[in-house]
Amino acid sequence: MVEAWWHIQNSHAFTPEEKELIQTKLANRINKDGYLVVKSSETRSQLENKHIALQKMQELVAQSLVVPKKRKPTKPGKAAKERRLESKRRESFKKQMRRSDW
């Protein structure tokens, strides 16, 4: 098994804003000393496990730096409104038919 450790705050590769983003998104994988720890024990070879651990760490950091797009609120279309109203009319009619006294 191989453990890859990386101290985020001592890194010069990222801006302070990016470091903050990494800290927040990967908080459950960062220990109290500020190290991002990734383990790998997939193969029997230590060298291969080292490559796998480094690859995993790079993927985690890359994913944590992706900022999701903001959602634009949209209004329902004309057809959707009409479907909803038609459905309400049908339900209303069904209940009306149950109520009618003969």
ROLOLO-217843 format. One record per residue: residue in three letters; x, y negated, z negated of N, C-alpha, C, O, CB in turn. Coordinates in steps of 0.1 Angstrom, whole numbers, padded with zeros to 4 digits, always signed. Each point is the difference from the previous one (the first is absolute). Glycine has a CB too. Layout:
<recs>
ALAXYZXYZXYZXYZXYZ;...
</recs>
This chain:
<recs>
MET+0008+0012+0000-0008-0012+0000+0009-0012+0000+0011-0001-0006-0030+0013-0006;VAL+0014-0023+0019+0007-0012+0001-0009-0011-0005-0012-0001+0003+0026+0009+0016;GLU-0009-0018-0026-0007-0012-0004+0007-0012+0006+0012-0002-0001-0019+0012-0021;ALA-0001-0018+0029+0005-0012+0006-0005-0012-0009-0012-0001-0002+0013+0011+0026;TRP+0009-0018-0028-0004-0012-0009+0004-0013+0008+0010-0001+0006-0006+0015-0027;TRP-0013-0024+0019+0003-0013+0007-0006-0011-0010-0011+0000-0003+0010+0010+0027;HIS+0010-0019-0027-0004-0011-0009-0005-0011+0009+0008-0006+0008+0009+0012-0026;ILE-0029-0009+0017-0007-0010+0009+0005-0014-0002+0003-0007+0009-0023+0022-0009;GLN+0021-0020-0013+0004-0014-0002+0014-0003+0003+0003-0011+0004-0019+0011-0022;ASN+0025+0010+0018+0014-0002+0004+0002+0000+0015+0011-0002+0005-0004+0012-0027;SER-0017-0006+0030+0002+0001+0014+0000-0014+0007-0007-0009-0004-0005+0032+0003;HIS+0021-0024+0011+0001-0012+0007-0007+0001+0014+0000-0010+0007+0022+0005-0019;ALA-0028+0016+0014-0006+0003+0013-0014-0007+0002-0005-0002+0011+0017+0024-0010;PHE-0018-0025-0013-0014-0006+0001-0001-0013-0007+0008-0003-0009-0017+0026+0010;THR-0001-0031+0003-0003-0013-0006-0007+0003-0013-0005+0010-0003+0004-0022+0025;PRO+0001+0002-0031-0007+0001-0013-0014+0004+0002-0006+0007-0008+0022-0024-0002;GLU-0023+0011+0020-0014+0003+0002-0002+0015+0004-0009+0007-0005+0005-0031+0012;GLU+0013+0029+0001+0000+0014+0005+0002+0009-0012-0006+0011-0002+0014-0017+0025;LYS+0002+0002-0032+0003+0008-0012-0012+0001-0009-0003+0011-0006+0027-0018+0008;GLU-0031-0004-0003-0012-0001-0009-0011+0010+0006-0007+0007-0008+0013-0031+0001;LEU-0007+0024+0020-0010+0008+0007+0003+0015-0002-0008+0008-0003+0004-0026+0020;ILE+0017+0021-0016+0005+0014-0002-0003+0004-0015-0005+0011-0003+0023-0013+0021;GLN-0015-0007-0027-0002+0003-0015-0014+0003-0003-0003+0009-0007+0022-0024+0002;THR-0029+0007+0011-0014+0002-0003-0005+0013+0006-0008+0007-0006+0005-0032+0004;LYS+0006+0027+0015-0005+0012+0007+0005+0013-0004-0006+0010+0000+0002-0025+0019;LEU+0017+0015-0024+0006+0012-0004+0003+0001-0015+0009+0007-0005+0002-0006+0028;ALA-0020-0008-0030+0002-0001-0015+0000+0014-0007+0007+0002-0009-0018-0024+0010;ASN+0003+0031+0004+0000+0014-0006+0012+0008+0003+0002+0010-0007-0026-0011+0009;ARG+0032-0003+0007+0013+0007+0004+0012-0006-0006+0011+0005+0002-0022+0003+0019;ILE+0010-0020-0027+0011-0008-0005+0001+0002-0015-0010-0001-0007+0008-0016+0026;ASN+0014+0021-0023+0002+0002-0015+0001-0013-0007+0001-0011+0006+0010+0033-0002;LYS-0009-0021-0018+0000-0013-0008+0013-0008+0003+0000-0012-0003-0014+0024-0014;ASP+0024-0006+0022+0013-0007+0003-0001-0007+0014+0010-0007+0003+0002+0024-0017;GLY-0023-0015+0021-0001-0006+0013+0005+0008+0012+0002-0006+0011+0000-0015-0023;TYR+0000+0034+0010+0005+0008+0011-0011+0007+0007-0009+0006-0007+0030-0003-0006;LEU-0021-0003+0026-0010+0009+0007+0007+0013+0001+0011+0002+0005-0021-0022+0009;VAL+0003+0031-0018+0005+0013-0001-0008+0009+0009-0012+0001+0000+0020-0004-0023;VAL-0001+0010+0033-0006+0010+0009+0008+0013-0001+0012+0000+0000-0020-0019+0016;LYS+0000+0030-0018+0006+0013-0001-0003+0008+0012-0010-0001+0006+0008+0000-0031;SER+0011+0010+0028-0002+0010+0011+0006+0013-0003+0012+0001-0004-0012-0020+0020;SER-0007+0030-0015+0005+0013-0002-0006+0010+0010-0003+0011-0003+0006-0016-0021;GLU-0005+0000+0036-0006+0007+0011+0008+0011+0006-0005+0011+0003-0007-0031+0002;THR+0026+0018-0005+0008+0011+0006+0011+0004-0010+0001-0006-0011-0005-0004+0034;ARG+0011+0020-0020+0011+0004-0009+0013-0008+0002+0009+0000-0009-0019+0023+0010;SER+0011-0030+0009+0011-0009+0003-0001-0013-0007-0010-0008+0002+0014+0020+0020;GLN+0007-0016-0030+0000-0012-0006+0000-0012+0010-0006-0010-0002+0017+0021-0018;LEU-0003-0009+0030+0002-0011+0010-0014-0003+0007-0003-0011+0002+0027+0018+0001;GLU-0031+0004+0001-0013-0002+0007-0010-0006-0010-0007-0009+0004+0012+0029+0010;ASN-0005-0016-0027-0009-0006-0009+0004-0015-0002-0009-0008-0002+0007+0030-0010;LYS+0014-0026+0013+0004-0014-0001-0005-0008+0011-0005-0011-0002+0026+0018-0010;HIS-0020-0001+0024-0006-0007+0012-0015-0002-0001-0006-0010+0003+0025+0020+0011;ILE-0026+0001-0019-0014+0000-0002-0004-0011-0010-0010-0007+0002+0009+0032+0004;ALA+0008-0025-0017-0003-0010-0011+0002-0014+0005-0009-0009-0002+0016+0026-0015;LEU+0003-0020+0025+0003-0013+0005-0011-0004+0010-0005-0011+0001+0030+0014-0004;GLN-0029+0007+0012-0011-0003+0009-0013-0003-0007-0007-0009+0004+0018+0025+0012;LYS-0014-0008-0026-0012-0003-0008+0000-0014-0006-0010-0007+0000+0008+0032-0005;MET+0014-0029+0000+0001-0013-0007-0002-0011+0011-0007-0010-0003+0023+0020-0014;GLN-0010-0008+0028-0002-0010+0011-0014-0001+0004-0005-0012+0003+0028+0016+0005;GLU-0030+0007-0007-0014+0000+0004-0009-0007-0010-0009-0008+0003+0013+0029+0010;LEU-0001-0018-0026-0008-0006-0011+0002-0015+0000-0010-0008-0001+0013+0028-0012;VAL+0009-0025+0015+0003-0014+0000-0006-0007+0012-0006-0011-0001+0027+0015-0011;ALA-0021+0003+0023-0006-0006+0013-0015-0001-0002-0006-0010+0004+0025+0020+0010;GLN-0025+0000-0020-0015+0000-0002-0004-0011-0010-0010-0006+0001+0009+0031+0005;SER+0010-0027-0016-0004-0010-0010+0001-0014+0005-0006-0009-0006+0014+0025-0011;LEU+0000-0018+0027+0001-0014+0006-0011-0003+0010-0001-0012+0004+0026+0014-0007;VAL-0033+0007+0007-0011-0002+0009-0011-0008-0007-0005+0005-0010+0011+0016+0024;VAL-0010-0032-0009-0010-0008-0006-0013+0003+0008+0000-0003+0012+0016-0015-0021;PRO-0027+0023+0003-0012+0003+0008-0006-0013+0005+0000-0011-0007-0004+0032-0007;LYS-0003-0020+0025-0007-0011+0006-0012-0004-0008-0006+0009-0006+0014-0003+0029;LYS-0011-0019-0024-0012-0004-0008-0012+0003+0009+0000-0001+0012+0013-0017-0024;ARG-0024+0022+0005-0012+0004+0007-0008-0013+0003-0001-0008-0009+0001+0031-0003;LYS-0005-0023+0024-0008-0012+0004-0014+0004-0003-0005+0010+0006+0021-0018+0012;PRO-0024+0001-0026-0014+0003-0002-0008-0002+0013+0002-0010+0006+0001+0004-0031;THR-0011+0016+0028-0008-0001+0012-0015+0001-0004-0003+0005-0011+0021+0005+0025;LYS-0026-0015-0005-0015+0001-0002-0005+0012+0008+0005+0003+0010-0007-0028-0015;PRO-0009+0031+0000-0006+0011+0008-0006-0005+0013-0005-0011+0001+0000+0023-0023;GLY+0006-0004+0032-0005-0003+0013-0015+0000+0001-0007+0004-0009+0028+0005+0019;LYS-0026-0014+0001-0014-0001+0002-0007+0014+0000-0010+0001-0006+0014-0023+0019;ALA+0003+0031-0006-0006+0014+0001+0000+0006-0014-0010+0007-0003+0018-0005+0027;ALA+0002-0004-0032+0000+0006-0013-0011-0006-0009-0006+0008-0008+0031-0004+0010;LYS-0027-0017-0001-0011-0006-0008-0013+0006+0005-0009+0003-0009+0022-0024+0006;GLU-0015+0022+0016-0013+0006+0005-0002+0014-0005-0011+0004-0003+0013-0019+0023;ARG+0009+0023-0019-0002+0014-0005-0004+0001-0015-0008+0008-0004+0026-0001+0021;ARG-0011-0016-0025-0004+0000-0014-0014-0004-0002-0007+0006-0008+0031-0012+0003;LEU-0029-0005+0012-0014-0004-0002-0009+0010+0005-0011+0002-0006+0018-0025+0009;GLU-0004+0030+0008-0009+0011+0005-0001+0011-0010-0010+0006-0002+0016-0012+0026;SER+0005+0010-0030+0000+0010-0010-0008-0004-0012-0008+0008-0005+0031-0001+0012;LYS-0022-0019-0011-0009-0005-0011-0015+0000+0004-0008+0004-0009+0027-0019+0001;ARG-0022+0012+0020-0014+0000+0005-0005+0015-0001-0011+0002-0004+0015-0022+0019;ARG+0004+0029-0010-0004+0014+0000-0002+0005-0015-0010+0007-0002+0023-0003+0024;GLU-0004-0007-0031-0002+0004-0014-0012-0006-0006-0007+0007-0007+0032-0004+0005;SER-0027-0016+0005-0012-0007-0005-0013+0007+0005-0009+0002-0008+0022-0023+0007;PHE-0013+0024+0014-0012+0006+0006-0002+0014-0006-0012+0004-0003+0016-0016+0024;LYS+0006+0020-0023-0001+0013-0006-0006-0001-0014-0009+0008-0004+0029+0000+0017;LYS-0016-0018-0021-0005-0001-0014-0014-0006+0001-0008+0004-0009+0031-0008+0000;GLN-0026-0004+0018-0014-0005+0002-0009+0011+0003-0012+0000-0006+0021-0022+0014;MET-0005+0031+0000-0009+0012+0004-0002+0009-0012-0011+0006-0001+0020-0007+0024;ARG+0000+0001-0032-0002+0009-0013-0010-0007-0009-0008+0007-0007+0032+0001+0009;ARG-0024-0021-0002-0009-0008-0009-0014+0000+0004-0009-0001-0008+0028-0012+0002;SER-0022+0013+0019-0014-0002+0005-0009+0010-0006+0002+0012+0000+0007-0022+0021;ASP-0020+0004-0027-0011+0008-0006-0011+0003+0010-0004-0010+0007+0009+0000-0029;TRP-0009+0022+0024-0010+0003+0009-0014-0001-0005-0010+0003+0007+0026+0012+0003;
</recs>
